[in-house]
Amino acid sequence: MTGQTTMLERLKLKNFQAHVLRELDFDERVTTIVGPSDVGKSSIIRALRWASLNVPVSSLVHDGAKEASVRLVVDAKHVVRERGTENTYSLDAQEYKAFRTSVPDDIAAILQLDEVNFQNQHDPVYWFSCSSGEVSRQLNAIVDLGVIDAAMAAINQTFHKCRVKTEITEERLQEAIVRRDALAWVVEADTDLVTVESAGSVVDGLRSSISELRDLLGELGRSRQRKEELAKRYEDVKRVAVAARSVGVADKAVRELSVAIDAVVVADERRSVEVPDLAELEEGMRRVAVIKDEIEPLWTAVKNLTSMDYDAKQARLKAIETERVLEEKTRGAVCPLCGSSLK
């Protein structure tokens, strides 16, 4: 037996060679079969080999019988090998056919017997008379030493692959170290890049401030120009003011005109009583026309003076606001070119 869990419990022979009907119960450890010659002791061994290995056996059917059978009870399972009109195996109620010279897999798995488990009485003493090669073959048949060889071969193959991978990895590691050393400047370059980017942000801020200052300077220039224009207008206003002094004269002329008109009215009232002095009336009308011509440019000058005074006040307020904004923008600022304070 090759399996520790397999136990051959009973053997039953029917019409097998010298045994018409024979039943044997096997001990759990060792069973010894004894008897005189030609009573069928070797037939029992041949019956076991025939049922478990399906090896050919000559004249296995008892004389006068038409069929023979061998029944094995293994771990409470019944294995039957029969020879008659048909050559069959059966396991419990399951029958197997067309097995040819092999044992059905289900039955072989239960019996777990091989050629190494049998020795005939005329065979040499087991292993003692065998060559070393034969002993190795027999050991290999029992414990399957080929598994060890296959395992060693697999281990050697795996070891070789691992060694090759290790060599390749070491080469790649060395190449990586060389590349790393060659790229050592990248760290310093990255630091410089951060510094440059920071300086670029400062420069962008300065450019924005410069643009705002340029706008303020332009506004200041326009304010100064406006101031000069207002100064010119102021001179015109002064001249108008001088001209305005004549307004009093015009007022006096108006009063005189009023007196003349009153005289005309009185004269008109007296016309119904007496013929007025036309010469005096003509003189009054002449004086009214003269005064009217003198007043007309004065009124025009007064209107222009009022408009220019309003524009002067608006321009002065715009200039004050522009100077205040410029002062706020340039307070504490330093020129990025010369470093002097912007005032």
Number of C-alpha atoms within 10 A of each C-alpha: 14 13 11 7 9 15 19 17 16 17 20 19 24 20 20 27 21 20 20 14 13 14 14 14 12 15 12 9 6 6 10 6 8 8 8 7 8 9 11 15 15 15 18 21 14 20 25 21 19 16 21 25 18 18 15 11 13 6 9 20 21 16 13 7 13 11 18 20 21 25 22 25 20 16 14 12 15 17 23 22 22 18 16 12 8 10 14 17 25 18 19 12 9 8 11 16 11 11 13 10 10 12 17 18 10 11 19 14 12 19 24 17 18 15 13 13 11 15 12 11 9 6 9 11 11 12 13 9 11 13 10 11 9 12 15 14 13 17 14 14 14 14 11 12 15 11 11 12 11 11 12 12 12 12 12 12 12 12 12 12 12 12 12 12 12 12 12 12 12 12 12 12 12 12 12 12 12 11 11 12 10 10 10 10 10 12 10 10 11 11 11 12 13 12 12 12 12 12 12 12 12 12 13 12 12 14 13 12 16 14 12 14 16 12 13 19 15 12 16 17 12 14 20 13 12 17 18 12 14 20 13 12 17 17 12 15 21 13 13 17 15 11 14 18 11 15 17 10 14 20 13 13 19 16 12 16 21 13 13 19 16 12 15 18 12 12 19 15 12 12 12 9 9 10 10 16 10 10 9 14 17 12 11 19 16 12 16 19 12 13 19 15 11 16 19 11 12 18 14 10 17 17 12 14 20 12 10 17 15 11 12 19 12 11 16 16 10 15 18 11 13 17 16 11 13 18 14 11 16 16 12 10 14 13 12 13 6 7 9 10 12 13 12
